[in-house]
Amino acid sequence: MNIDQYSSTWIQRINNLAYPRQAGSDSERTALNILIKEFKDSGINCRVQKVPIRKFSSFSSSFETTSVPRKLINSTPVGFSGTLNKIDTEMVYTEKTSTDRFQGDLSGKIALVFGPVRFDEYKALIGQNASGLVIIGEPGRPLNYFCFPTAYVDACGQLPTVSINFDDGLWLVKNAISRVSLIIDQKISQGETNNLVVTVPRSGAITGNVIIGAHFDTVQNVPGVQDNLATCILMADLAKEFLNAKGLVDLNFVWFGGEELGGMEGSFHFIQNEPSLVSNTRTMINLDGTGGIIGVNGVRVMGNEAVNYLVKKVASTEKENWHFSSDCYWSDGIPFCEAGIPVVNIYRDDGTYFYAHSIQDTIDQVNIKHLIEYFRFSYNLISSLSNDQINYERKISKEIRRKMTSFYKHNLGLRRIPQCF
């Protein structure tokens, strides 16, 4: 494998698509068409799967203190939280209690909390009749763009919400700001995103296939280079490389839409609409986040001990250190794990990944060195999981099953046990 033939083009190709690609937007479709053209120009067949979604457009928000000292605070609407006509009301800084409630009387008031807000917290805030919510981001992190999973809204209703950075939140609390004005302008509608699928047929010596996936969309308003454009470009070249490599099982590379909507719409749709392919899938490899100049390389398995062994075996041969863990990972691997398919998540975290979900997640945050090591490790792992004749079972351990059930409840707001368990 000659990585140089690919890596020499990465920075330019990534930069060409480094603009917001929110699911269901024109810019997402434009970027996807550029990727499709790249495959066609290389003589590679691909197919597009249309995915119906609920989408949102966050036009603007205005968050201003009306008690002394007066200040206009930089804010952004949280997706699916809804519209709020201008209100001038009391704001209360509040913290969660041990009984899944928040301190103080929030009825008719704006709640100021330190995020993130998961399902139980969201439900509690609505149950305490808060009229709106302001979420304070992490220290040092730029303004964070994100949305609530639609399951939160379906179960509890809308809670108009904006996100602010930590320094502004600290200023509000230090100055005991008690009265604010808040406006949120947001449109929610039905739309469509896409999954792009490239199939690489192999010898067929072993029945089954391996799916390699990465989400193509971004959160609203951000270029999303680390999360997850760089990975998508690397995955395109992985598909090209494996076209000429021998193997025992078929490979399917899938660029998913809708992951950043919070409910992994694209990968759930794929599971539901590709039953024959999914039923023969041995493993799913999820690529999510790469290239950060500063950070930590990680691989997280949602599977069983046999798959853990194979992943550790590959990681031990790498020049770089790959941190291994066995746990849930909030990305497109979740629907495959629910279907009983072992999932291996490859990612780069911490350091410059701190800029993910912000307008600073740009080409300036990545370098070739870490793109190359991510590409090489992904290639070696795909080769091992698709060629290794160790008879690892397609099953999920009891511990991962337990963690998945908890994940569904607390993060996705789904009160159920995944069906395959």
Secondary structure, DSSP 8 states (H G I E B T S, - for coil): --THHHHHHHHHHHHHT-S--BTTSHHHHHHHHHHHHHHHHTT---EEEEEEEEEEEEEEEEEEE-SSS--EE--EE-BTS--EEEEEEEEEE--B-TTS-BSS--TTSEEEEES---HHHHHHHHHTT-SEEEEE--TT------B--HHHHHHH----EEEE-HHHHHHHHHTT--EEEEEEEEEEEEEEEEEEEEEE----SSS-EEEEEEE--B-TT---IIIIIHHHHHHHHHHHHHTTS--SSEEEEEEES-GGGTT-HHHHHHHHH-HHHHHTEEEEEEE----BSS-EEEEEEES-HHHHHHHHHHHTTSSS--EEEES--SSTTHHHHHTT--EEEEEEESGGGGGTTSTT-SGGGB-HHHHHHHHHHHHHHHHHHHH--S---S---HHHHHHHHHHIIIII---S--TT-
